[in-house]
Amino acid sequence: MAHGILIPLSNTEAELQRSGSLPGQKTDFMIGGVARWSTCWSSSQRECDMAYASDDSTLVSAIGTDRMGSSLLSYLSKRCGADHCAVFVMKPHALTNRIAASLDGTETARQRAQLLAASRYWRHDEGLSHVRNAKQELGLIHCDMNDLKSPQLRHEIYYDVAERLLLFGRPLAPSAIVISVVRTSGRNEFKDNHVNDLQNSTALLMAAVAKHIEYCDCREDAGRALSSLEQIERCIHGTQLLTRREAEVCARTVYGMSTVGIAHALDVGEESVKTYRRRAYEKLGIGSSREVVSWYLTQWSQIGH
C-alpha cells in the first residue's frame, strides 16, 4: 500500500452526529483524495463500541500518569495488533518524543523514537512529511515501509518494521501530535478493519494524548512555580489583594515554611503570623494551607508563566 492520507469527511463523531451520518448511515472515507471504501454503522459496530468502552475508560484514567504509555499501547494492540507505539509533538523545525512503549517490555520503541527525534532523519521520513503538509485537523497515514528512500531510516530506525500507521491531529496547534503505530516483520499486515477502527478512534486518542501532555507540562511548570520564594512572593504581591505582611506570610506558607519558621524569617511573633494568615485567608475565601497553594498556582498560571 502506498503512502496515503486516510481522511474522514467529518473529523469527529460529534461532526458526524450533526451531519446525520450516525448511526446506520454510510460514511465515506478517502485515501489520498480517492475513495477507498465505505463503512456502515450497524448494530454490530455499536456492540463493538460497547466492548471497547472499558478500554476507553482505562486510557482516559491513565492521563497524567506513568501508565499512559502502556495503556495507549494496550489500546492500540487490541485494535490492530500493534507491537510498538510512540507519540511525537511535531513543530516546523523540531520533533519531540513524549511517549513510547513496546509490547515485549523492551526499550525498543523508546530508543527508536528518541533516535528519530534527535537526528535529522525525521525530516526525510515520508510519513511525517505527509503530516507536515496535511491541511486537515485529523487524519491517518498508512505507511508502506518499502517506500522509504532514506537508507539511514531503513537500516537504523525502521530495520525491523513491516508496517506503520501514523495518526495525527492538531489539538495543540500549531504543533501536530503524531501517534506512530508499528508492526514488526513477520506479522500479518494491518487489515482494512484495523485501519478503519483506528480512524474512528483518532479524535479520542488525540484528545487523550493532548490532555496528558498538557497535564505533564503543567506539573513540571508547577514544580518550578513552587521552587522560588522570590517568585511566589512577587506573584502574590502582584494580585494586590493582600497587604504586604499578609502576602509575605502567604508566600512563605506556599513555600512550605512552618509558622515558627515564618515568624523567625519576618522577625515577628508566631501569633502575628497566625493573625496575618487568618486575615489573608478570609480575604481570599480559603481556609487551609493546601487551598492557598491551589489559589497561588491558579494566579501563577494566569499571568503567563
SVG drawing of the C-alpha trace seen along z (x, -y; Angstrom):
<svg xmlns="http://www.w3.org/2000/svg" viewBox="-29 -46 51 60">
<polyline fill="none" stroke="black" stroke-width="0.4" points="0.0,0.0 1.5,-3.3 1.7,-6.3 -1.7,-8.0 -3.7,-10.0 -6.9,-8.5 -9.3,-11.3 -12.9,-11.0 -15.2,-13.6 -16.2,-14.6 -13.3,-14.7 -15.1,-13.9 -18.0,-11.8 -19.8,-15.0 -19.5,-16.3 -20.8,-13.0 -23.7,-13.3 -24.5,-16.8 -24.3,-15.8 -26.7,-12.9 -24.2,-10.2 -24.5,-8.3 -25.6,-5.6 -26.9,-3.3 -25.9,-5.7 -22.9,-5.2 -19.9,-7.4 -17.3,-7.5 -13.5,-7.6 -10.9,-8.9 -7.3,-8.0 -5.1,-10.3 -8.2,-12.1 -9.6,-8.9 -12.5,-6.9 -11.0,-3.9 -14.0,-2.2 -17.2,-2.9 -18.4,-1.6 -21.8,-1.3 -22.5,-2.0 -24.5,1.1 -25.8,2.7 -22.7,5.0 -20.5,1.8 -22.4,0.4 -21.8,3.7 -18.1,3.5 -18.1,-0.1 -19.6,1.0 -17.0,3.7 -14.3,1.0 -15.9,-1.3 -13.7,0.1 -10.6,-0.3 -11.6,-4.0 -12.0,-4.4 -8.7,-2.8 -6.9,-5.1 -8.6,-8.2 -7.8,-7.3 -4.1,-7.0 -3.9,-10.6 -1.2,-12.4 0.3,-9.1 3.2,-6.9 0.7,-4.3 -0.2,-6.3 2.4,-4.6 1.4,-1.1 -2.4,-2.0 -2.1,-3.6 -0.2,-0.6 -2.7,1.8 -5.5,-0.2 -3.7,-0.1 -2.7,3.6 -6.3,4.7 -7.5,2.7 -4.8,3.5 -2.2,5.8 0.4,3.0 3.8,4.2 5.2,0.7 3.9,-2.8 5.3,-6.3 3.9,-9.8 5.6,-12.8 4.9,-16.5 6.0,-18.0 6.8,-21.6 8.0,-23.1 11.7,-22.6 11.6,-20.1 10.3,-16.7 9.9,-15.7 9.2,-12.2 6.7,-12.3 5.5,-8.7 6.9,-5.3 6.1,-1.7 6.9,1.8 4.6,4.8 7.6,7.0 8.6,4.7 11.9,3.7 13.1,0.2 12.9,0.7 10.2,-1.9 11.7,-4.5 15.2,-4.1 13.8,-4.2 11.7,-7.3 14.4,-9.1 16.9,-8.4 14.4,-9.6 13.7,-12.8 17.3,-13.6 18.6,-13.1 17.8,-14.9 16.4,-11.7 12.8,-12.6 12.9,-15.3 13.3,-12.6 10.5,-10.4 7.8,-10.4 5.1,-9.7 6.0,-12.7 6.3,-14.8 2.6,-13.9 1.6,-15.0 3.6,-18.3 1.9,-19.1 -1.6,-17.9 -4.3,-20.6 -6.9,-18.7 -7.2,-18.6 -7.3,-14.8 -6.0,-12.1 -4.3,-8.7 -1.5,-7.7 -0.8,-4.1 2.9,-3.8 4.4,-1.2 7.9,-0.7 9.1,0.4 8.7,-3.3 11.4,-4.5 14.0,-6.3 16.4,-7.1 18.9,-4.3 19.5,-5.7 15.8,-5.4 15.6,-2.0 18.7,-0.5 19.0,-2.4 15.4,-3.1 12.9,-1.0 15.1,2.0 12.5,4.5 9.3,2.6 6.9,4.2 4.1,1.6 3.4,-1.7 0.3,-3.8 0.5,-7.4 -2.5,-9.0 -2.2,-12.8 -4.1,-15.8 -3.6,-19.4 -5.2,-19.8 -2.1,-21.7 -2.0,-23.9 0.2,-25.0 2.1,-21.8 0.9,-18.5 0.6,-15.4 1.6,-12.2 1.0,-8.7 3.2,-6.1 1.7,-2.6 4.1,0.2 4.0,3.8 7.3,5.7 8.5,8.0 6.9,11.4 3.4,10.2 0.4,10.0 -0.3,6.7 -2.9,4.2 -6.3,5.1 -8.8,2.6 -11.0,3.1 -7.9,2.3 -7.3,-0.9 -11.0,-1.8 -11.1,-1.1 -8.2,-3.4 -9.6,-6.0 -12.8,-6.0 -10.7,-6.4 -8.4,-9.2 -10.4,-12.0 -10.5,-10.2 -6.8,-9.3 -5.7,-12.9 -7.8,-14.4 -6.4,-11.9 -2.8,-12.3 -3.0,-16.1 -4.5,-16.3 -1.8,-14.0 0.9,-16.2 -0.7,-19.4 -1.1,-17.8 2.6,-16.7 3.8,-20.1 1.7,-21.9 3.0,-19.5 6.6,-20.4 5.7,-24.1 4.1,-23.8 7.3,-22.3 9.2,-25.4 6.4,-27.7 6.9,-26.4 10.7,-26.3 11.4,-30.1 10.2,-32.1 11.0,-35.3 8.8,-34.3 6.0,-33.2 6.1,-36.4 6.2,-38.6 3.2,-36.7 1.1,-37.1 2.0,-40.8 1.0,-41.3 -2.6,-40.3 -2.9,-43.4 -5.5,-41.5 -3.4,-41.4 -1.4,-43.7 2.4,-43.4 2.6,-41.3 -0.3,-39.1 1.3,-38.4 4.7,-37.7 3.1,-35.2 1.1,-33.5 4.1,-33.3 6.1,-31.5 3.2,-29.2 3.1,-28.3 6.8,-27.8 6.3,-25.2 7.6,-27.1 6.1,-26.5 4.6,-29.1 7.7,-29.2 9.9,-29.5 7.8,-32.3 7.9,-34.2 11.7,-33.9 12.2,-34.9 9.9,-38.0 11.1,-38.8 7.5,-38.8 5.8,-36.8 4.0,-33.5 0.6,-35.0 1.2,-37.8 1.9,-35.2 -1.4,-33.4 -3.3,-36.7 -1.9,-37.7 -2.6,-34.3 -6.2,-34.3 -6.9,-37.8 -5.4,-36.7 -7.5,-33.5 -10.6,-35.5 -9.9,-37.9 -9.2,-35.0 -12.2,-32.9 -10.0,-29.9 -9.3,-28.0 -6.1,-26.0 -2.5,-25.9 -3.5,-23.4 -6.1,-25.8 -3.6,-28.7 -1.2,-26.7 -4.0,-25.9 -5.0,-29.6 -1.4,-30.6 -1.0,-28.1 -4.1,-29.5 -2.8,-33.0 0.6,-31.9 -0.8,-30.2 -2.9,-33.1 -0.1,-35.6 1.5,-33.7 4.3,-31.6"/>
</svg>
